[in-house]
Amino acid sequence: MPKKAKAPKRPTRRRDPLVTLQRRLQVNFYDPSLLRQALTHRSYLRETQEGESNERLEFLGDSVLGITLAEHLMALHPDWTEGELTKVKAVVVSEPILAEVARRLTLGRFVIISRGEEANGGRERASILSDALEAVFAAVYIDQGMEVARDLILRLIRTPLRSIERQEHTPDYKTVLQETTQNRLRTTPEYRVAEESGPDHDKTFLVEVLLADKVAGTGKGKSKQKAEQAAAKAALAAFPQTDVDGKRPHRGARVAH
């Protein structure tokens, strides 16, 4: 009896990654090319010369994120001082937190990067992930408007924001201090080792952090990195009360977004 001919296999359709990401974001783009641009790292353009990188969108997304978070915190915590609002906002918009949010979205799977950058672990690099996330916020803002962008941002940052507000999250104090001082004072912290003590195998470092050449905080640690983090934390604790001149900051001062 002759064998039945096998039915030809249907070609498997690969799901468009942009469609998958839109489902994760719960946003349907009118112009998906905006989302593609938001995911395109500059390294990819060096290989292909196609399209535009996400750098301009990342610039806009930083502002969209900043104003959304500032409004949310002010409405949620009417009793907080400017200093308290600034510290929480600075932690939430810092690179480590944004990269953490991006990883929960598995955003690294969708980022468009060069082969060389991918081989060097670019899909998991915090700077690439955080920039791409801010660019996505901007793409949503342009495509869908502020209300949809705000809803997306607050939905994505809800978990880290709650842990930060409850002080359950250990922030990168150096990053937070740098972003805070750049926004408020237009200056960058500098760190110097003031003292080393103990034997070579068990040293303790005392580090000073300077703002405008004045010591703003000190910290100790078993490594220079830990001492710098402790110094940055000390500077942040004093920052809302005193400026680098030893004066109290103006109560109505604006925070740059």
NUSEVO-788392 format. One record per residue: residue in one letter; residue number from 1; x, y, z of N, C-alpha, C in turn. Coordinates in steps of 0.001 Angstrom, whole numbers, always signed. Layout:
  vexse  vexti      n_X      n_Y      n_Z     ca_X     ca_Y     ca_Z      c_X      c_Y      c_Z
      A    NUM        X        Y        Z        X        Y        Z        X        Y        Z
...
END
This chain:
  vexse  vexti      n_X      n_Y      n_Z     ca_X     ca_Y     ca_Z      c_X      c_Y      c_Z
      M      1     +844    -1187       +0       +0       +0       +0     +888    +1250       +0
      P      2     +683    +2141     -923    +1570    +3323     -989    +1434    +4196     +236
      K      3    +2563    +4726     +678    +2559    +5608    +1846    +1944    +6958    +1491
      K      4    +1231    +7487    +2502     +660    +8810    +2309    +1770    +9857    +2282
      A      5    +1638   +10739    +1361    +2625   +11823    +1296    +2441   +12738    +2496
      K      6    +3559   +13112    +3117    +3502   +14021    +4271    +3140   +15426    +3818
      A      7    +2259   +16027    +4595    +1891   +17416    +4293    +3111   +18303    +4485
      P      8    +3322   +19231    +3597    +4491   +20126    +3738    +4400   +20939    +5026
      K      9    +5547   +21085    +5667    +5586   +21857    +6902    +5345   +23328    +6611
      R     10    +4518   +23896    +7475    +4312   +25326    +7340    +5532   +26075    +7862
      P     11    +5938   +27090    +7147    +7088   +27865    +7658    +6738   +28514    +8988
      T     12    +7662   +28391    +9923    +7410   +28996   +11238    +7606   +30509   +11146
      R     13    +6644   +31199   +11685    +6715   +32662   +11669    +7377   +33156   +12936
      R     14    +8389   +33953   +12769    +9054   +34546   +13916    +8275   +35784   +14341
      R     15    +7945   +35827   +15616    +7184   +36962   +16117    +8051   +38217   +16085
      D     16    +7483   +39285   +15608    +8183   +40564   +15563    +8532   +40977   +16992
      P     17    +9828   +41173   +17295   +10194   +41537   +18664    +9551   +42840   +19129
      L     18    +9289   +43769   +18204    +8645   +45016   +18603    +7206   +44771   +19074
      V     19    +6533   +43792   +18461    +5180   +43436   +18900    +5231   +42839   +20302
      T     20    +6216   +41969   +20520    +6376   +41340   +21842    +6620   +42394   +22919
      L     21    +7501   +43343   +22617    +7821   +44377   +23606    +6605   +45272   +23869
      Q     22    +5850   +45594   +22830    +4652   +46406   +23043    +3671   +45710   +23977
      R     23    +3587   +44385   +23861    +2717   +43640   +24779    +3241   +43727   +26208
      R     24    +4547   +43663   +26369    +5127   +43782   +27710    +4887   +45174   +28291
      L     25    +4977   +46166   +27426    +4760   +47543   +27866    +3278   +47868   +28043
      Q     26    +2431   +47046   +27420     +982   +47308   +27385     +684   +48629   +26681
      V     27    +1442   +48860   +25616    +1279   +50070   +24797    +1329   +49654   +23334
      N     28     +332   +50033   +22554     +316   +49758   +21118     +685   +51040   +20368
      F     29    +1842   +51026   +19737    +2350   +52220   +19062    +1617   +52469   +17747
      Y     30    +1299   +53735   +17500     +832   +54134   +16179    +1998   +54098   +15191
      D     31    +3174   +54469   +15674    +4377   +54501   +14830    +5456   +53635   +15480
      P     32    +5499   +52337   +15154    +6478   +51440   +15784    +7931   +51816   +15505
      S     33    +8159   +52633   +14453    +9542   +53028   +14170   +10126   +53860   +15310
      L     34    +9271   +54538   +16069    +9743   +55284   +17243   +10294   +54327   +18296
      L     35    +9621   +53203   +18491   +10088   +52217   +19464   +11399   +51606   +18999
      R     36   +11499   +51346   +17696   +12752   +50799   +17167   +13908   +51779   +17399
      Q     37   +13662   +53064   +17157   +14717   +54043   +17398   +15105   +54076   +18872
      A     38   +14107   +53955   +19763   +14386   +53989   +21197   +15283   +52842   +21627
      L     39   +15286   +51762   +20867   +16068   +50572   +21211   +17421   +50535   +20510
      T     40   +17681   +51477   +19630   +18882   +51433   +18792   +20054   +52140   +19458
      H     41   +21050   +51346   +19845   +22269   +51895   +20445   +23192   +52429   +19357
      R     42   +23943   +53442   +19691   +24801   +54087   +18689   +25806   +53129   +18061
      S     43   +26188   +52064   +18786   +27163   +51109   +18241   +26623   +50418   +16993
      Y     44   +25318   +50214   +16923   +24705   +49544   +15772   +24877   +50370   +14508
      L     45   +24812   +51685   +14637   +24922   +52555   +13470   +26318   +52537   +12884
      R     46   +27302   +52250   +13728   +28679   +52180   +13210   +28850   +50990   +12273
      E     47   +28008   +49969   +12417   +28084   +48792   +11553   +27194   +48925   +10322
      T     48   +26055   +49596   +10457   +25060   +49572    +9383   +24789   +50916    +8727
      Q     49   +25012   +52012    +9478   +24668   +53357    +8981   +23177   +53472    +8657
      E     50   +22343   +52695    +9344   +20900   +52725    +9103   +20179   +53322   +10311
      G     51   +19216   +54203   +10047   +18372   +54727   +11112   +19073   +55769   +11960
      E     52   +18544   +55930   +13176   +19036   +56933   +14120   +19155   +56297   +15499
      S     53   +20154   +56690   +16247   +20346   +56118   +17579   +19312   +56678   +18546
      N     54   +19288   +56095   +19750   +18291   +56494   +20751   +18750   +57666   +21628
      E     55   +19873   +58307   +21273   +20435   +59317   +22177   +19515   +60530   +22343
      R     56   +18904   +61008   +21257   +18016   +62169   +21372   +16750   +61812   +22156
      L     57   +16236   +60606   +21932   +15066   +60169   +22681   +15401   +59990   +24157
      E     58   +16592   +59512   +24451   +17011   +59345   +25849   +17056   +60699   +26547
      F     59   +17500   +61720   +25834   +17532   +63085   +26380   +16124   +63546   +26763
      L     60   +15154   +63315   +25876   +13779   +63713   +26155   +13172   +62838   +27254
      G     61   +13456   +61541   +27196   +12884   +60616   +28175   +13310   +60923   +29594
      D     62   +14516   +61428   +29759   +15002   +61816   +31078   +14103   +62894   +31680
      S     63   +13672   +63849   +30853   +12792   +64924   +31328   +11380   +64412   +31593
      V     64   +10883   +63535   +30721    +9543   +62969   +30916    +9496   +62184   +32230
      L     65   +10527   +61400   +32469   +10619   +60644   +33721   +10716   +61586   +34914
      G     66   +11543   +62622   +34801   +11757   +63539   +35920   +10492   +64266   +36330
      I     67    +9750   +64819   +35366    +8548   +65569   +35711    +7457   +64641   +36234
      T     68    +7370   +63428   +35673    +6381   +62456   +36153    +6637   +62099   +37604
      L     69    +7884   +61813   +37913    +8230   +61401   +39273    +8087   +62563   +40256
      A     70    +8501   +63759   +39841    +8385   +64933   +40723    +6925   +65200   +41077
      E     71    +6042   +65185   +40084    +4617   +65407   +40336    +4038   +64330   +41243
      H     72    +4424   +63082   +40979    +3905   +61956   +41762    +4330   +62050   +43220
      L     73    +5594   +62342   +43465    +6097   +62417   +44831    +5487   +63592   +45594
      M     74    +5352   +64721   +44913    +4752   +65890   +45582    +3295   +65633   +45968
      A     75    +2566   +64953   +45083    +1161   +64655   +45377    +1028   +63592   +46460
      L     76    +1930   +62616   +46440    +1847   +61491   +47371    +2350   +61860   +48757
      H     77    +3309   +62782   +48826    +3933   +63134   +50107    +3905   +64652   +50311
      P     78    +2751   +65236   +50577    +2669   +66698   +50733    +3454   +67228   +51930
      D     79    +3832   +66342   +52858    +4559   +66784   +54052    +6074   +66692   +53893
      W     80    +6540   +66146   +52791    +7991   +66008   +52605    +8620   +67351   +52261
      T     81    +9868   +67542   +52725   +10637   +68735   +52368   +11222   +68564   +50968
      E     82   +11740   +69665   +50445   +12406   +69595   +49143   +13570   +68600   +49177
      G     83   +14314   +68610   +50284   +15450   +67699   +50394   +15031   +66240   +50347
      E     84   +13941   +65899   +51045   +13459   +64515   +51038   +12967   +64118   +49652
      L     85   +12257   +65013   +48986   +11785   +64737   +47633   +12960   +64539   +46674
      T     86   +13967   +65390   +46828   +15134   +65335   +45943   +15885   +64020   +46102
      K     87   +16080   +63589   +47344   +16840   +62362   +47576   +16146   +61143   +46984
      V     88   +14837   +61015   +47213   +14116   +59856   +46679   +14092   +59902   +45152
      K     89   +13827   +61071   +44594   +13811   +61203   +43134   +15159   +60842   +42541
      A     90   +16237   +61299   +43171   +17574   +61029   +42648   +17886   +59540   +42639
      V     91   +17425   +58816   +43648   +17664   +57370   +43687   +16876   +56678   +42583
      V     92   +15598   +57054   +42438   +14736   +56363   +41471   +15232   +56549   +40043
      V     93   +15710   +57752   +39705   +16135   +58009   +38324   +17605   +57659   +38101
      S     94   +18264   +57077   +39093   +19675   +56724   +38937   +19819   +55515   +38018
      E     95   +20997   +55388   +37437   +21263   +54322   +36476   +21008   +52918   +37032
      P     96   +21457   +52607   +38260   +21219   +51243   +38761   +19738   +50881   +38875
      I     97   +18898   +51835   +39308   +17476   +51550   +39465   +16815   +51387   +38102
      L     98   +17115   +52280   +37158   +16522   +52181   +35827   +16957   +50895   +35130
      A     99   +18220   +50506   +35332   +18691   +49251   +34736   +17960   +48057   +35346
      E    100   +17693   +48135   +36635   +16940   +47075   +37314   +15530   +46954   +36733
      V    101   +14877   +48079   +36498   +13547   +48079   +35886   +13618   +47503   +34477
      A    102   +14638   +47908   +33719   +14803   +47414   +32349   +15013   +45903   +32321
      R    103   +15758   +45389   +33289   +15986   +43936   +33333   +14698   +43178   +33619
      R    104   +13839   +43741   +34473   +12562   +43075   +34739   +11705   +43016   +33471
      L    105   +11887   +43992   +32603   +11188   +44000   +31315   +11868   +43113   +30280
      T    106   +13036   +42564   +30637   +13937   +41870   +29699   +14227   +42760   +28486
      L    107   +14438   +44049   +28747   +14654   +45001   +27665   +15923   +44690   +26878
      G    108   +16902   +44076   +27545   +18146   +43735   +26870   +17955   +42839   +25664
      R    109   +16915   +42011   +25676   +16623   +41130   +24530   +16275   +41927   +23292
      F    110   +15739   +43122   +23476   +15197   +43893   +22363   +16129   +45013   +21902
      V    111   +17148   +45314   +22702   +18065   +46406   +22334   +18814   +46031   +21057
      I    112   +18960   +47007   +20170   +19630   +46797   +18884   +21040   +47352   +19002
      I    113   +22013   +46445   +19066   +23403   +46847   +19282   +24305   +46158   +18264
      S    114   +25547   +46599   +18218   +26517   +45994   +17294   +26920   +44608   +17780
      R    115   +27486   +43830   +16878   +27962   +42490   +17258   +29067   +42572   +18302
      G    116   +29931   +43566   +18137   +31019   +43723   +19105   +30509   +44083   +20488
      E    117   +29537   +45000   +20549   +28957   +45397   +21838   +28233   +44224   +22479
      E    118   +27559   +43423   +21665   +26855   +42256   +22208   +27854   +41245   +22772
      A    119   +28965   +41042   +22068   +29982   +40098   +22536   +30594   +40544   +23855
      N    120   +30583   +41850   +24115   +31143   +42390   +25356   +30096   +42538   +26462
      G    121   +28941   +41892   +26292   +27926   +41910   +27337   +27060   +43152   +27350
      G    122   +26954   +43824   +26192   +26210   +45080   +26138   +24742   +44965   +26486
      R    123   +24156   +43802   +26232   +22722   +43646   +26511   +22411   +43682   +28007
      E    124   +23430   +43491   +28829   +23223   +43541   +30283   +23901   +44740   +30921
      R    125   +24507   +45605   +30104   +25217   +46758   +30661   +24212   +47785   +31178
      A    126   +24428   +48230   +32417   +23470   +49123   +33068   +23266   +50419   +32289
      S    127   +24334   +50990   +31748   +24213   +52267   +31044   +23365   +52119   +29785
      I    128   +23548   +51026   +29054   +22773   +50797   +27830   +21307   +50555   +28164
      L    129   +21051   +49772   +29208   +19678   +49453   +29588   +18938   +50688   +30097
      S    130   +19583   +51465   +30961   +18905   +52642   +31524   +18641   +53681   +30445
      D    131   +19588   +53883   +29530   +19381   +54842   +28440   +18244   +54387   +27528
      A    132   +18208   +53092   +27228   +17147   +52559   +26364   +15779   +52717   +27021
      L    133   +15713   +52498   +28332   +14436   +52641   +29031   +13939   +54083   +28963
      E    134   +14828   +55048   +29207   +14426   +56451   +29117   +14004   +56802   +27691
      A    135   +14690   +56229   +26709   +14314   +56468   +25311   +12936   +55890   +25009
      V    136   +12618   +54749   +25590   +11284   +54159   +25423   +10224   +55086   +26014
      F    137   +10513   +55661   +27194    +9571   +56609   +27797    +9297   +57770   +26840
      A    138   +10352   +58265   +26198   +10185   +59377   +25259    +9383   +58948   +24039
      A    139    +9647   +57747   +23543    +8923   +57251   +22368    +7427   +57130   +22672
      V    140    +7103   +56640   +23860    +5697   +56534   +24264    +5087   +57930   +24374
      Y    141    +5824   +58862   +24947    +5341   +60239   +25102    +5022   +60860   +23735
      I    142    +5920   +60702   +22766    +5708   +61280   +21438    +4539   +60597   +20733
      D    143    +4465   +59280   +20848    +3481   +58499   +20111    +2095   +58525   +20754
      Q    144    +2046   +58536   +22079     +784   +58340   +22784     +363   +59521   +23660
      G    145    +1298   +60401   +23979     +975   +61527   +24836    +1424   +61325   +26269
      M    146    +1334   +62403   +27042    +1879   +62406   +28395    +1132   +61466   +29329
      E    147     -168   +61356   +29197     -930   +60533   +30132     -521   +59064   +30043
      V    148     -381   +58563   +28830      +29   +57158   +28653    +1460   +56972   +29138
      A    149    +2339   +57933   +28819    +3731   +57841   +29276    +3795   +57840   +30799
      R    150    +3014   +58701   +31430    +2994   +58767   +32896    +2512   +57444   +33494
      D    151    +1454   +56891   +32929     +926   +55617   +33438    +1965   +54509   +33322
      L    152    +2661   +54461   +32189    +3694   +53445   +31983    +4817   +53606   +33006
      I    153    +5311   +54821   +33170    +6423   +55074   +34090    +6047   +54666   +35509
      L    154    +4897   +55115   +35973    +4496   +54815   +37355    +4249   +53329   +37554
      R    155    +3766   +52654   +36533    +3561   +51208   +36637    +4900   +50475   +36742
      L    156    +5891   +50924   +35978    +7179   +50237   +35961    +8020   +50527   +37194
      I    157    +7917   +51746   +37733    +8785   +52096   +38873    +8101   +51863   +40212
      R    158    +6884   +51339   +40200    +6129   +51188   +41451    +6905   +50380   +42487
      T    159    +7453   +49229   +42083    +8141   +48346   +43045    +9395   +48992   +43620
      P    160   +10343   +49484   +42782   +11524   +50123   +43389   +11188   +51376   +44167
      L    161   +10181   +52128   +43726    +9809   +53350   +44441    +9317   +53027   +45844
      R    162    +8486   +51998   +45972    +7981   +51625   +47295    +9109   +51191   +48216
      S    163   +10054   +50403   +47697   +11151   +49932   +48548   +12065   +51085   +48946
      I    164   +12248   +52041   +48046   +13081   +53209   +48365   +12395   +54072   +49415
      E    165   +11094   +54266   +49269   +10349   +55067   +50245   +10368   +54410   +51625
      R    166   +10398   +53065   +51658   +10462   +52354   +52938   +11901   +52144   +53391
      Q    167   +12844   +52692   +52605   +14277   +52596   +52902   +14734   +51141   +52953
      E    168   +14138   +50308   +52084   +14537   +48908   +51996   +15560   +48692   +50889
      H    169   +15787   +49704   +50083   +16690   +49575   +48955   +18025   +50229   +49288
      T    170   +19115   +49546   +49008   +20443   +50113   +49238   +20889   +50831   +47974
      P    171   +20863   +52145   +47975   +21198   +52873   +46748   +22702   +52972   +46524
      D    172   +23061   +53319   +45315   +24438   +53659   +44984   +24609   +55125   +45372
      Y    173   +25135   +55352   +46578   +25169   +56712   +47111   +26037   +57643   +46266
      K    174   +27090   +57112   +45657   +27946   +57956   +44830   +27175   +58485   +43624
      T    175   +26403   +57603   +42989   +25612   +58022   +41834   +24561   +59041   +42241
      V    176   +23891   +58770   +43362   +22842   +59682   +43838   +23429   +61052   +44164
      L    177   +24583   +61065   +44854   +25216   +62337   +45209   +25627   +63101   +43961
      Q    178   +26190   +62402   +42993   +26625   +63076   +41777   +25443   +63710   +41049
      E    179   +24349   +62955   +40911   +23192   +63494   +40206   +22557   +64651   +40985
      T    180   +22534   +64522   +42311   +21957   +65584   +43128   +22770   +66868   +43042
      T    181   +24086   +66755   +43149   +24935   +67957   +43130   +24996   +68571   +41741
      Q    182   +24937   +67741   +40704   +24932   +68311   +39358   +23642   +69090   +39106
      N    183   +22510   +68561   +39611   +21234   +69248   +39427   +21152   +70517   +40267
      R    184   +21593   +70419   +41515   +21399   +71525   +42455   +22539   +72537   +42414
      L    185   +23765   +72055   +42259   +24919   +72940   +42410   +25765   +73084   +41151
      R    186   +25440   +72287   +40121   +26223   +72289   +38882   +27700   +71990   +39147
      T    187   +27930   +71036   +40053   +29301   +70627   +40350   +29337   +69120   +40527
      T    188   +30534   +68540   +40449   +30713   +67093   +40554   +31546   +66762   +41784
      P    189   +31142   +65778   +42579   +31924   +65421   +43772   +33305   +64866   +43410
      E    190   +34253   +65128   +44288   +35598   +64546   +44160   +35914   +63785   +45443
      Y    191   +36636   +62676   +45316   +36956   +61826   +46468   +38467   +61750   +46654
      R    192   +38880   +61780   +47921   +40309   +61625   +48198   +40472   +60801   +49476
      V    193   +41513   +59990   +49486   +41820   +59180   +50665   +42544   +60070   +51666
      A    194   +41934   +60275   +52823   +42523   +61137   +53849   +43443   +60358   +54770
      E    195   +43175   +59057   +54913   +43964   +58275   +55877   +43841   +56784   +55562
      E    196   +44934   +56046   +55761   +44932   +54579   +55688   +45478   +54055   +56997
      S    197   +44817   +53055   +57563   +45294   +52494   +58826   +45187   +50979   +58779
      G    198   +45985   +50314   +59648   +45947   +48863   +59732   +46983   +48205   +58834
      P    199   +47219   +46904   +59033   +48194   +46166   +58223   +47714   +46023   +56782
      D    200   +48640   +45661   +55891   +48312   +45584   +54461   +47162   +44634   +54173
      H    201   +47051   +43555   +54947   +46009   +42561   +54667   +44652   +42951   +55281
      D    202   +44641   +44027   +56063   +43398   +44414   +56742   +43332   +45930   +56909
      K    203   +43462   +46637   +55799   +43492   +48096   +55845   +42091   +48673   +56043
      T    204   +42052   +49836   +56649   +40833   +50636   +56745   +41121   +51988   +56107
      F    205   +40218   +52432   +55249   +40403   +53680   +54522   +39424   +54738   +55041
      L    206   +39944   +55950   +55197   +39105   +57103   +55506   +39099   +57997   +54276
      V    207   +37922   +58209   +53717   +37786   +58976   +52469   +36958   +60223   +52718
      E    208   +37369   +61303   +52104   +36615   +62564   +52141   +36014   +62806   +50763
      V    209   +34780   +63302   +50737   +34176   +63738   +49483   +34120   +65253   +49504
      L    210   +34549   +65868   +48400   +34634   +67324   +48321   +33641   +67857   +47295
      L    211   +32984   +68951   +47668   +32132   +69703   +46752   +32657   +71129   +46707
      A    212   +33019   +71581   +45524   +33613   +72918   +45365   +34805   +73087   +46303
      D    213   +35642   +72037   +46374   +36885   +72043   +47166   +36656   +72093   +48673
      K    214   +35430   +71830   +49131   +35152   +71794   +50561   +34659   +70407   +50947
      V    215   +35112   +69909   +52095   +34732   +68574   +52546   +33245   +68566   +52888
      A    216   +32505   +67689   +52217   +31054   +67604   +52437   +30663   +66354   +53212
      G    217   +31608   +65409   +53349   +31314   +64185   +54092   +32531   +63293   +54141
      T    218   +32595   +62450   +55167   +33693   +61486   +55295   +33106   +60102   +55553
      G    219   +33876   +59075   +55212   +33413   +57710   +55440   +34574   +56746   +55545
      K    220   +34369   +55672   +56320   +35386   +54641   +56480   +34928   +53345   +55847
      G    221   +35897   +52522   +55406   +35573   +51228   +54841   +36813   +50388   +54662
      K    222   +36593   +49091   +54475   +37711   +48167   +54282   +38248   +48195   +52856
      S    223   +37604   +48965   +51998   +38115   +49208   +50651   +37844   +50672   +50320
      K    224   +38559   +51188   +49325   +38335   +52578   +48933   +36904   +52772   +48436
      Q    225   +36393   +51755   +47709   +35037   +51864   +47168   +33996   +51976   +48280
      K    226   +34147   +51132   +49324   +33190   +51175   +50427   +33307   +52475   +51219
      A    227   +34519   +52956   +51369   +34710   +54225   +52076   +34107   +55387   +51282
      E    228   +34241   +55347   +49958   +33647   +56394   +49124   +32128   +56381   +49221
      Q    229   +31535   +55181   +49225   +30085   +55076   +49371   +29635   +55655   +50720
      A    230   +30404   +55347   +51775   +30058   +55866   +53104   +30181   +57383   +53143
      A    231   +31198   +57928   +52488   +31381   +59380   +52447   +30249   +60049   +51670
      A    232   +29853   +59431   +50553   +28753   +59978   +49750   +27451   +59954   +50546
      K    233   +27232   +58878   +51303   +26027   +58783   +52136   +26006   +59890   +53187
      A    234   +27172   +60141   +53807   +27262   +61199   +54816   +26989   +62561   +54188
      A    235   +27512   +62786   +52988   +27290   +64072   +52310   +25811   +64257   +51968
      L    236   +25166   +63189   +51537   +23744   +63272   +51209   +22902   +63572   +52446
      A    237   +23293   +62991   +53574   +22547   +63224   +54811   +22582   +64692   +55208
      A    238   +23701   +65371   +54921   +23840   +66786   +55291   +23347   +67718   +54194
      F    239   +23222   +67187   +52988   +22973   +68040   +51824   +21694   +68858   +51912
      P    240   +20536   +68307   +52325   +19319   +69125   +52357   +19386   +70292   +53335
      Q    241   +20204   +70139   +54406   +20246   +71192   +55416   +21260   +72282   +55086
      T    242   +22387   +71895   +54488   +23425   +72884   +54223   +23928   +72777   +52811
      D    243   +24235   +73919   +52230   +24825   +73966   +50913   +26342   +73934   +51088
      V    244   +27094   +73924   +49987   +28551   +73864   +50108   +29127   +75117   +50758
      D    245   +28384   +76196   +50754   +28867   +77416   +51408   +28555   +77428   +52897
      G    246   +27863   +76374   +53388   +27464   +76357   +54778   +26159   +77076   +55007
      K    247   +25497   +77502   +53899   +24218   +78191   +53998   +23088   +77209   +53733
      R    248   +21918   +77516   +54304   +20743   +76706   +54013   +20274   +77007   +52606
      P    249   +19914   +75983   +51793   +19449   +76245   +50438   +18126   +76991   +50459
      H    250   +17898   +77790   +49429   +16651   +78546   +49335   +15476   +77586   +49266
      R    251   +14454   +77841   +50039   +13328   +76926   +50154   +12603   +76746   +48819
      G    252   +12606   +77768   +48003   +11864   +77677   +46749   +12719   +77259   +45566
      A    253   +13949   +76797   +45820   +14838   +76411   +44726   +14216   +75298   +43909
      R    254   +14414   +75371   +42600   +13843   +74351   +41720   +14858   +73250   +41463
      V    255   +14338   +72039   +41295   +15197   +70907   +40925   +15111   +70754   +39430
      A    256   +16270   +70650   +38774   +16260   +70458   +37344   +15752   +69072   +37003
      H    257   +14973   +68959   +35938   +14428   +67665   +35531   +15082   +67238   +34229
END
